[in-house]
Amino acid sequence: MAGYFELVDAPDGGYRIRMIDAAGDLMAVSVTFPTKRAAVAGIAQAREIAGTGLVRDRSGDGQSAIMASMAKRRTAGAGRGSSLTGGTLAATKRTRAHH
């Protein structure tokens, strides 16, 4: 099994999505959605982003060249699976939280 999404109650009301990897470890937590229907739509959006989204390195350690190389490998292997898909959602949510 590759992992799964969990729909959970948000502490401030509404719902959140947790992305869990195959080992059962938490990979990402979403923003709060007002309804279950919106949360389910959020899962569809997360799948789209994970499958096709670019990787943007906004870290301060200067590793953008490594990330660009990984992104090129991911693009070259499109359709055959990718090891980068799991971290995309977490990185996206962290970026949104800081803006």
C-alpha positions as CSV (number, residue, x, y, z in Angstrom):
1,M,0.0,0.0,0.0
2,A,1.3,3.5,-0.9
3,G,-0.4,5.3,1.9
4,Y,-3.7,7.0,2.4
5,F,-5.6,10.1,3.3
6,E,-7.5,10.5,6.6
7,L,-10.4,12.9,7.1
8,V,-10.3,14.2,10.7
9,D,-12.1,16.9,12.7
10,A,-10.2,20.2,13.0
11,P,-9.7,21.5,16.5
12,D,-11.2,24.9,15.4
13,G,-14.2,23.3,13.7
14,G,-14.4,21.9,10.2
15,Y,-12.3,19.2,8.8
16,R,-8.6,18.5,7.9
17,I,-6.9,16.0,5.7
18,R,-3.9,14.0,7.0
19,M,-1.7,12.3,4.5
20,I,-0.2,9.1,5.9
21,D,2.6,7.1,4.3
22,A,2.7,3.3,3.9
23,A,4.5,3.0,7.3
24,G,1.8,4.9,9.0
25,D,3.8,8.0,9.5
26,L,2.2,11.5,9.1
27,M,3.4,13.2,5.9
28,A,1.2,16.3,5.8
29,V,-1.8,18.0,7.4
30,S,-4.0,20.2,5.3
31,V,-5.7,23.6,5.9
32,T,-9.1,23.5,7.6
33,F,-12.0,22.9,5.3
34,P,-15.5,24.0,6.3
35,T,-17.3,20.9,5.2
36,K,-16.6,17.2,4.4
37,R,-17.5,17.9,0.8
38,A,-14.9,20.6,0.6
39,A,-12.3,18.3,2.3
40,V,-13.0,15.5,-0.2
41,A,-12.5,18.1,-3.0
42,G,-9.2,19.0,-1.2
43,I,-8.1,15.4,-1.5
44,A,-8.7,15.5,-5.2
45,Q,-6.7,18.7,-5.5
46,A,-3.8,17.2,-3.3
47,R,-3.6,14.2,-5.7
48,E,-3.4,16.5,-8.7
49,I,-0.7,18.7,-7.1
50,A,1.3,15.6,-5.9
51,G,1.1,14.1,-9.4
52,T,1.9,17.1,-11.5
53,G,3.1,20.0,-9.2
54,L,6.5,21.5,-9.5
55,V,8.9,21.4,-6.6
56,R,10.0,24.8,-5.3
57,D,12.9,25.0,-3.0
58,R,12.4,28.0,-0.7
59,S,14.7,26.7,2.0
60,G,17.7,28.7,3.1
61,D,20.3,26.0,2.6
62,G,20.9,26.7,-1.1
63,Q,20.0,23.3,-2.4
64,S,17.8,24.6,-5.3
65,A,20.1,22.9,-7.8
66,I,19.5,19.5,-6.2
67,M,15.7,20.1,-6.3
68,A,15.8,21.1,-9.9
69,S,17.7,17.9,-10.8
70,M,15.2,15.9,-8.9
71,A,12.3,17.6,-10.7
72,K,13.9,16.9,-14.1
73,R,14.2,13.2,-13.2
74,R,10.5,13.2,-12.1
75,T,9.5,14.8,-15.4
76,A,11.5,12.3,-17.4
77,G,9.8,9.4,-15.5
78,A,6.3,10.7,-15.7
79,G,3.7,8.0,-15.9
80,R,6.1,5.4,-14.2
81,G,5.6,6.6,-10.6
82,S,7.7,9.0,-8.6
83,S,9.3,9.2,-5.2
84,L,8.7,13.0,-5.0
85,T,5.0,12.9,-4.8
86,G,4.7,12.5,-1.0
87,G,6.6,15.6,0.0
88,T,4.8,18.0,-2.4
89,L,1.7,18.4,-0.3
90,A,3.6,19.0,2.9
91,A,5.9,21.6,1.2
92,T,2.9,23.3,-0.4
93,K,1.0,23.6,2.9
94,R,4.1,24.9,4.8
95,T,4.6,27.5,2.1
96,R,0.9,28.6,2.3
97,A,1.2,28.8,6.1
98,H,4.1,31.3,5.9
99,H,2.3,33.7,3.4
